[in-house]
């Protein structure tokens, strides 16, 4: 089937499903393959559960009026998404970076939705499947699209850009993450820079943190809207106790104006994410009072920069992901937090490959330099290098048992670690 024919069907049934267990009624089901499953095996289930059409790439499935065979279901999904994006013809903002992608995406979405009908990546669906699904979630009412782009191997961002064809881009920051896939920090820089490479070739616009020299260098040759130090939109932290209160200053000719935003975010590292949202908002003509309200009303979720007050403790939860850059930033911010009775609960940083032991040692050294005493580590890497220094557990279930027999009370606790460590399991015991 040609893409134009499939697109006509999609316009009649503009919903996509990829999980036969959770079929959206009257949707088109794409049978995708994963490491542990083959969606082709469930195509008939998808039709029985309410899909109007199933796209499959396995010849063993018999032909029918509701089955379409293709060479590669994923490639067809991506092709359909890119075709749809071109038909929509709307501005697309792409966001990538080592840390802060999702928070920045959600802040920008909150700001732009004050004036526009926007559609943004749901959760962190930011890969070769998530980006196409994001694009196909947009419709004729969408005025601006926002796509988050993640990667753990070279050329992934370039591939996602060819699908989404963004007009605008933000690289939040570049740090030590997914080194197992990238091979080196230089590999991370090169891959994140693929977003700006695409924008350069297609006359796009980049929003750039002017204080980040690496990202500034990647933007050479682009039309750049700066935010941060020595730009037209600067910011400073007024409070971090534990919620951030920031002030941003807008410079114009020989005049300037200052605006204050109380937030529900924690972590000084979120200042630049907020300034990015302010910068994008102003570019798209959002009034300052609307920007302030949007950011003030934004509440983080999904284990990211969350502040949770329990009956026992105050929890600063940032356990969706972790890498050396985000871990250091979180510890720096926590160290400067003006509260007593602090405890660090840190989980291993995964996907670092040959750099793993060294980077975990660097985090331990930082903790020792700050003279932080109340520290609990979870994970084999941290445990291996901290046997006699700090309280350590190989797996989170061991820490759960400890908390059941020896509870923690009246503390402010930073919980930070890679998603695979599953630190969220300790929440109900804190």
N, C-alpha and C positions, 0 to 999 in steps of 0.2 A: 504494500500500500504506500502511495506517495504521501509525503508529509502534508500537502495541501488537503488531501482527502481526509487524513486523520484529524487535521485541524478543524475541518468542518464538523466532524463528529464531536470533537472536544467543545466546540462552541455550543452544541446542543446539550452536552453533558459535561459541564466545566468543573468536574471534580476528579481528583486522582487518588487512587488507593494503591498501596504497596504491601499491605498486610491483610491477608485473607481473613484474619480473626477479627479485624476491626474495619469492615467494609463500610464506606460511605454509600448510602443508597443512591443508585443511578450514577455511579462513578465508573471511570475507566480503570481497570486493574492492570498494573504493569508487573509482570513476573520477574523479579530481580533475584540475582544470586548473591549469597553471602558465604562466609567461611564455613558456616555450619548449617546452611539451609539452601534450598533451591525453590524459589517462588513458583516455578513451573508445576511443581508437585501439588500446588494448592489452587491452581487456576480454576478448576471446576468448583471447588469450595467457594471461591470468590464470587463466581457467577450465582451460585445457589444462595449466597448471603446478600445479594442485592446489586452486584456490579452489572452494568449493561454490556460490557465488553471486556475481554481479557487479551492482553498483548503478551505473547509467549515466544520463546526462542528455543523450544525443544520440539523436534520433529515427531517425538513419540505421542504428542498430544494430537488427537484427531481434529480434523477441520470441522468447523460449524459456523453458523452465521454470527455467533458471538465470540469466536476465536480468531485472532489475527496473528499469523506467524511472521516473525522478523528474524534477521540474523543475530541481533543483539538488542534485547529489550531496554537495557540501560542507555545505550547510545540513541535509541529511538526516543526515549524519555527526554534526554538532553536536547535532541534535535527539535522536538516539539516545544520544549521550554524556550529555546532560543528563537524559534519562529514566532512564538507567541509574544516574546519580549519585543521583537522588531515590529510586530503589528500594533502593539500598545503605543510605542513611540514616546514613552514617558521618561523623565529623568530617573536614572538609577544611581544610587549611592552605594558603593562597595566599601566594606570595612574589613580590614585584616590587621594582624599584629600578633605579637607573642602573648600579651596580656591585655585585658580590658575590652576585648572585642564586643562581647555580649552586653556588658554594662553601657559602653559607648553607643552601641546600636539602640538599646532601649531608651537611653536618654535622648538621643536624636529623634527617635520615633515619638517620644512624648512631646518634645518641643514642636516638631513639624505638624503633629496631629492637631495642634491648636488652630491651624489655618487650612491644612490640606487633608484630603483623604489619602492616607498612606497605608502601605502594606509592607511589613517587615518580616524578616526571618523569624520563625516561631522557635522559641527556645534557642538551641545552638545547632540547628539543622544547617550546618555550614559546609558540607562536603559535596562530593560529586553527585550525590542523590539529593541532599538537602537544598542546594542552590536551585536545581531545576524545579523542585516542589515549591520553593518560595516563589519563583517566577510564575508558575502555573496557578498559584493562589491569588495572583493579581487579576483584576478584571477591568472593564471599561470605565468603572468609577474610580479606579486608583489613579491618583495624580502624581505621587512620588513613590518609588519603590526603594527599599533598603535591604541589601543583601550582605549578610555576614559571610566571610570566606575564611575557612581554616585549611591548614595544610600540615602534613608531616613528612612530605617528600618533595624534592625539586620538581618544578613544572606544574604543580597542582594549581597554584593560583593563576598561572597563565591559562590553563585549561578552563578554569571557572570563569575567567574574564571573557573568553571566547563564547561561552554560553550566555552570560549575563549582559555582556557589552555595556559596562558601566560608563556613565558620563562624569562621575565624581568619585573620588577615592580618599580614604583615610587609612594610614598605617598608624595604629595607636602607639606602638613601640616595637622594638626588636630586642629580644633577649635569648638566653640559653634555654631552649626548649626543643623537644623532639630531636635531640642530637643523634639519636640512634638512626633516625631516618635521613636527616640532613647531612650527617657526617662531620659537620663543623659549624662554628658560629657563622663563618662566611657563607656556608650553605643556607643558613637561616636568612641572612641579609639578602642574598640573591633571590631566594624564593619570595619573600615578602615584597621585594622590589618589583616583582613581576606585575603587580597591580599598577605601579606608576609607569612601567614600561608600556603597558597597554594604553594607559591614558595619554602618554606622550605621542604614540602612534595615531591616536584618534582624537587629538585636540581636546582632551579632558581637563578637568580642574582638580587639584589636590588641596585638601585641608591639612596643614602641616604644623606640628608642634615646633615652633621656632627654636626651642631650646635643645632639640635633639639633632645633633650634627649629622648622625648617620642618615636619618630619614630626610633631612634637608638636602643632603648630597644626592640621595636617590631621586629627588624631585627636580633636579637640574633639567631645564628645558621645558618644564611644565608651567602653566598658569597656577600660581600658588596663593592660597588664602592662609595667612599665618595666624596662629594663636599662641599664647604663652609669652615668655619673657621677650622683651624688646619688640613687641608687635603691637598692633592696634587693639588687641584684646588681651590684657594681662590679668593674672589672678593671684590671690593669696589666701592662705588659710587663717581664719579668725579663731576658730575653735575646732578641737578634735577630742571630744570628751563624752561619749565615744563618737557621737554624730558630728559630721563635718558641717561647719558653717563657713562659707567662703565669700569673698568679695572679688568681683571682677571690675576692671576699669577699662572703659572704652575711650580711646584717644581719637580725636578728630580735629585736624588742623591745629590750632593753638589752644584747643579746649579739651576737656575730658569730663566724663561722668562716671560715678561709681555706683555699683549695684550690689546688694547683699542677698545671698541665698542661704537659708537654713535647709539642710537636707536630711534624709534618712539614710545616708551612706556613711560608712565608716572606712577609714584608711586614707592617709594623706595622698596616696598614689591616685586616688580618684579625682584629684583636682584637675589633672589634664583631661580626663574623660569628660568632666563637666564643661571645661573650656572648649573642647571640641564641639559639644552640643550647642553651646552659646554661639560659636563661630558659624556653624552650619545654619542655625536659626536666623542669625542676622543676615547671612547671605541670601536666604530665601524670604527675607522681609518679615520675619516674625518680630512683633513688638517686644521690648524688654520685659514689660510686666507679664506678658504671656510666657516668655522664656522662664522667668523666675517661678511662676506658678507651676509650670510643667515639671521643672526639676525639683521644686519643693515637694510636690505631690508624688514623685516617683518613689516607690518602695521596692528595694531589691528582693530577689527571691532565688530559689533553686540553689541554695548553699553558696551564694556569692555575696560578699560584703554585707551579710545580714547581722543585725544586732537582735539577739533573742534574750529576753529577761525571763528566767525561770523562777521557781520558788526558792531555788538554792543559789543560783549564780547569774552573772551577766556573761553571755556568750557572744563572742565575735566570730561568726562562722564564715569561713572562706575556703571550703573544702571541696569545691567542684573540680579544681585542677591546681597543679603546683609545678613550678619549675624554679631553677635557681634565681631568676630575676624576680618573679612574683613573690617567692619565699623571702628573699632579702627585703623587698619593699614592705611586706606585711610585718616582718620583725622590726624593721626601722620604725614604722608607724606605731606599732604596739609599744615599743620602748619609750616613745615620746608621749604616749597617752598619759594624761594626768589623773591616774587612778592608783589606788593601793591594791595589794594582794593579787598580783598578776600571776597567771600560770600560762605557759605555752604547752599546747598539745600539737605536736607536729608529726605528720606522716611522711613516708618516703616520697621522693620525687621520681616518677617513673619515666621510661623511654629516654634515658640519658646515655645508654650504651657504655662505651669505654670511659666516658667522663663521669660516670655515676659516683664512684667512691670519692673522687676528688671534689666533686660539687657538694656532696653531703658533708665532707670534712670542712669545706669552706663555710657552710651554714653553722656547723658546730663551733668553728672558730669565731664567727660573728657573735654567737650567743655568749661565748666566753669573754669576748672583748666588752660586751655590754654588761657583763657580770650578772647575767640572769641566772638565778639559781633554781627556780621552780619550773622545771622542764620535764615533759614526758614525750618520749619518742615512740613511734609505732612504725614497724616495717623492718625488713631484714637489713637494709643498707644502714639506716641510722643505728640500729641495734648492734651491728657488727663493729662500728667505730666508737660506740659510746657505752660499752659494757660496764665500765667502772666510773663513768663520769656523771651520767644522768639515768633516771628511771627509764627503762626501755622494754618494749614488747615486740615480738616478731610479727604478731597479727593482732588485729583490732579486738578479736574475741578474748584475748588474754587481758587486754585493758578493761573490757566489759566486766570480766570476773573481778578484777581489782576494784573497780568502782562499786560493784555490788557489795563487797566486803569492807571497803575503805572509801566511803563517799567523800566527795569534795564539796565544800560549802563556803559561801560568802567570798567568792573569788570572781575576778574578771579574767576570762579564759579566751585566748586566741586559739582557734581550731583551724589548722591549715595543713593540707596534704593533697596528693593526687587522688583522683576519683577512685582509682583501683584499690586504694587502701580502705575505703568505705568508712571513713571517720564519722559519717552521719549516724552510724549504729550506736555511738556513745551518747547521743543527745538526750535520750530519755533518762539517762542516769546522772545527768548534770543539772 
